[in-house]
């Protein structure tokens, strides 16, 4: 896996975790759709 692909995967995983945490606290937050 290239460093670029690894970074993309890590970012995706981090975003997924963040979305899961946000969902647990409250309904879907705008930060999910505002993600780059």
ZIFENUR-V305844 format. One record per pair of residues at least 6 apart in sequence whose ideal C-beta (glycine too) atoms are under 6 Angstrom apart, sorted by sequence separation. I is the first residue (numbers start at 0). J is the second residue. D is the distance in Angstrom with one decimal. If there is no record, write none. Layout:
I;J;D + I;J;D
This chain:
21;28;4.6 + 18;31;5.0 + 14;34;5.7
